[in-house]
Amino acid sequence: MGFLATLVIITLTGFLVSNFLTKKLLLLFDRLMSRLPLVKLLYGSIKDLLNAFAGEKKSFNRPVLVKLGSDSSAHVLGFITCDSLIKFGLEEYISVYVPQSYNFAGQLLVFPRDQVQPLDTGSADLMTFIVSGGVAGV
């Protein structure tokens, strides 16, 4: 009975500490980073990028193949990030994030809608393929 009580107490303590204390510390850290001028910009950008990959609002979930030019046979792999650029006066364009191989970076490119072809593949598989330089996932 004592062993069972010990397990219950340890489990409850771990649950309370991990949920309440950790959340409070993370919120405190987030507020601190959001108040520092230059750090705020970098921290916010990195946080948004990580949330796009693994957060609740995954943004890189629409893999595409994009033709680089109307008279070109070169293509690039990426992910649609915005279907409408009307607020910038670019009605026939969409934005595509193109990750870089062997790097934690990428570029946001704008393409005419007719040059973008959706791919019927998993986002994680395509990201693995791109980041590995085309080596993994084949």
C-alpha positions as CSV (number, residue, x, y, z in Angstrom):
1,M,0.0,0.0,0.0
2,G,2.9,2.4,0.8
3,F,4.5,1.6,-2.5
4,L,1.3,2.4,-4.4
5,A,0.9,5.7,-2.4
6,T,4.4,6.7,-3.2
7,L,3.8,6.1,-6.9
8,V,0.6,8.2,-6.8
9,I,2.3,11.0,-5.0
10,I,5.3,11.0,-7.4
11,T,3.0,11.0,-10.4
12,L,0.8,13.8,-9.1
13,T,3.8,15.9,-8.1
14,G,5.3,15.4,-11.6
15,F,2.1,16.3,-13.2
16,L,1.6,19.5,-11.2
17,V,5.1,20.7,-11.6
18,S,5.4,19.9,-15.3
19,N,2.1,21.5,-16.2
20,F,1.8,24.6,-13.9
21,L,5.4,25.5,-13.1
22,T,6.7,24.8,-16.6
23,K,4.0,26.8,-18.2
24,K,4.6,29.8,-15.9
25,L,8.3,29.7,-16.5
26,L,7.8,29.5,-20.3
27,L,5.3,32.4,-20.2
28,L,7.8,34.5,-18.1
29,F,10.6,33.7,-20.6
30,D,8.3,34.5,-23.6
31,R,7.3,37.9,-22.0
32,L,10.9,38.7,-21.3
33,M,12.0,37.9,-24.9
34,S,9.1,39.9,-26.3
35,R,10.2,43.1,-24.5
36,L,13.8,43.2,-25.6
37,P,14.0,45.3,-28.9
38,L,16.4,43.3,-31.2
39,V,15.8,40.0,-29.4
40,K,12.1,40.4,-29.9
41,L,12.5,40.4,-33.7
42,L,14.7,37.4,-33.8
43,Y,12.9,35.5,-31.1
44,G,9.5,36.1,-32.7
45,S,10.7,35.1,-36.1
46,I,12.3,31.9,-34.9
47,K,9.2,31.1,-32.8
48,D,6.9,31.6,-35.8
49,L,9.1,29.4,-38.0
50,L,9.2,26.6,-35.5
51,N,5.5,26.8,-35.0
52,A,5.0,26.6,-38.7
53,F,6.9,23.2,-38.7
54,A,5.7,21.7,-35.5
55,G,3.1,23.9,-33.8
56,E,-0.6,23.7,-33.7
57,K,-1.0,25.9,-36.8
58,K,1.3,24.0,-39.2
59,S,1.8,26.3,-42.1
60,F,4.0,24.0,-44.3
61,N,1.3,21.5,-45.0
62,R,0.7,22.2,-48.8
63,P,3.7,20.9,-50.8
64,V,4.1,22.1,-54.3
65,L,6.3,21.9,-57.4
66,V,6.9,25.3,-58.9
67,K,8.1,26.1,-62.4
68,L,10.7,28.8,-62.2
69,G,9.8,30.4,-65.5
70,S,7.2,30.1,-68.2
71,D,9.9,29.2,-70.8
72,S,12.1,27.2,-68.3
73,S,12.1,23.5,-67.5
74,A,13.7,24.1,-64.0
75,H,11.4,23.6,-61.0
76,V,11.7,24.1,-57.3
77,L,10.0,22.3,-54.4
78,G,8.3,24.2,-51.6
79,F,5.2,24.9,-49.6
80,I,2.3,27.3,-50.2
81,T,2.1,29.8,-47.4
82,C,-0.4,32.3,-48.7
83,D,-3.1,31.8,-51.4
84,S,-3.9,35.5,-51.9
85,L,-1.6,38.5,-52.2
86,I,-4.4,40.9,-53.0
87,K,-3.4,43.2,-50.2
88,F,-0.1,43.8,-52.0
89,G,-1.8,44.3,-55.4
90,L,-0.7,40.9,-56.6
91,E,-4.0,39.2,-57.4
92,E,-2.6,36.4,-59.6
93,Y,0.3,35.5,-57.4
94,I,0.8,33.2,-54.4
95,S,3.6,32.9,-51.9
96,V,5.7,29.7,-51.6
97,Y,8.3,29.0,-48.9
98,V,11.3,27.2,-50.3
99,P,13.5,25.5,-47.6
100,Q,17.2,25.3,-48.2
101,S,19.1,22.0,-48.1
102,Y,21.4,21.3,-45.1
103,N,20.4,24.5,-43.6
104,F,17.7,25.9,-41.2
105,A,16.7,28.6,-43.6
106,G,14.7,29.2,-46.7
107,Q,13.2,31.9,-48.9
108,L,9.8,33.2,-49.4
109,L,9.2,33.5,-53.2
110,V,6.2,34.8,-55.1
111,F,5.0,33.0,-58.2
112,P,2.1,33.3,-60.7
113,R,-0.6,30.9,-59.6
114,D,-0.4,28.9,-62.9
115,Q,3.2,28.0,-62.3
116,V,2.4,26.2,-59.0
117,Q,1.4,22.6,-59.0
118,P,0.2,20.9,-55.8
119,L,1.9,17.6,-54.9
120,D,0.2,14.6,-53.6
121,T,2.8,13.8,-50.9
122,G,3.2,14.2,-47.2
123,S,4.7,17.5,-46.0
124,A,7.2,15.7,-43.7
125,D,8.4,13.5,-46.6
126,L,8.9,16.5,-48.9
127,M,10.7,18.5,-46.1
128,T,13.0,15.5,-45.4
129,F,13.8,15.2,-49.1
130,I,14.5,19.0,-49.5
131,V,16.6,19.4,-46.3
132,S,18.7,16.3,-47.0
133,G,19.6,17.7,-50.5
134,G,17.5,15.0,-52.2
135,V,19.3,12.1,-50.5
136,A,16.8,11.0,-47.9
137,G,13.3,9.8,-48.6
138,V,14.0,8.3,-52.0
